[in-house]
Amino acid sequence: MTRSEELFREAVTLIPGGVNSPVRAFGSVGMTPRFIASAQGAYLTDADGNRYLDYIGSWGPMILGHACPMVLKKVEEACKKGLSFGAATEAEVDMARLICSMVPSVEMVRMVNSGTEAVMSAIRAARGYTGRDKILKFEGCYHGHCDAMLVKAGSGVMTAGVPDSSGVPAGCTQDTLLAAYNDISGVEALFDACGHEIAAVILEPVGANMGVVPPKEGFLKRLRELCTEYKAVLIFDEVITGFRLARGGAQEYYGIEADLTTYGKIIGGGMPVGAYGGKKEIMEVVAPVGSVYQAGTLSGNPVAMAAGYAQLSYLNEHPQVYDKLAGYGALLYGGMEALCKEYALPYRVNHVGSLGCMFFSPEPVTDYTSAKRSDTEAFKGYFAHMLAKGIYIAPSQFEAMFLSDAHTEQDIQYTLDCIREYFS
Ligand SMILES: *Cc1c(COP(=O)(O)O)cnc(C)c1O
């Protein structure tokens, strides 16, 4: 038995499913998880000393690679000054200033501890601001595990085949309206029916939790128009796309401004950080200025701010990273497309910048319904082959691949060689 297998055997007796987040389980691919001991650059090392080329990057945060020396140095410095004060710090002001300077639509921002918390708080702020209750979300978009959003959420719930979580009272989701991603006429119909009761429309500007599903031409623009017309708050959940597609995230990439934006993942540089921000007028409904309560003992934690600030300021000052990542994306995902063609396989490679995924489906994937048509059995075989070759991709058809600044062209070429070997 390997050390990972030993650890998993004990873990399942102590932790539900042996993991602290369902997406880490290898159940849907019929395997047991590798326990990771350390990571450096684009590589992970497991408890048995096996090395893997990592395309998960902790599900997005590690855009500069693992254990980035510049980030570690800032974290060490911050640690020595104390781990938490529960009081205002200069680091929080620096962080807020940086975020507001990188994203034009964000005039004020509040730090929290996870993407889930950011979404939960942004929804509350939008409801408080508009005095309305209804939230429109899209099938297959994941917004963390807060009750109101656990309706046809993507990511782990999709893999587990449970579209709606149990333990969520009907009352918590009765104001959640659902539309299909990329289906603007469905959204228009909902606005026609009850547009003046809609507090917010929330979406991932690039769907990245049902595999990767880019927005169709004009989709985001029309959502922006509808929200403006009906005075609903447009919330971009940029927990994945924020600071990844561009310095200003998907809003900059597509040229559409949101009213509120939620962040997580990259913003913490690997530490547990989330944030929500947007127009001053909306953000000022939040306590202690306004009447929408939201708080956090460890929010804006100095060590977490040091990590996040180090990574974000590097990205801000080195925008060429985005060109490099886009080039890597073209190389990897373009290469995957070319291989599918060469071997006459009808698979679909969806990608935007450094995000991408191969759907084992002959149909174009544009929403939750078409994503679900993928052949997850075929994905299993592909996953096992790649893992055996030392390539660590998410153990699910419905997750993105994440490229980082620490990957190299040789890494990508090796990956394509392994896919070719699997196809041939
Ligand atoms: C990961 C994710 C979340 C939840 O963030 P956590 O930090 O895991 O709570 C929310 N929205 C999107 C788009 C995500 O990808």
The ligand as a Gaussian input file, in Angstrom:
#p B3LYP/6-31G(d) Opt

LIG

0 1
 C      -14.282000      28.477000      -5.872000
 C      -15.406000      29.352000      -6.215000
 C      -16.236000      29.915000      -5.238000
 C      -16.125000      29.550000      -3.791000
 O      -14.915000      29.947000      -3.239000
 P      -14.410000      29.210000      -1.880000
 O      -13.190000      29.982000      -1.521000
 O      -14.153000      27.789000      -2.271000
 O      -15.486000      29.341000      -0.887000
 C      -17.203000      30.809000      -5.629000
 N      -17.354000      31.141000      -6.907000
 C      -16.578000      30.634000      -7.879000
 C      -16.773000      31.071000      -9.290000
 C      -15.601000      29.694000      -7.571000
 O      -14.864000      29.144000      -8.544000

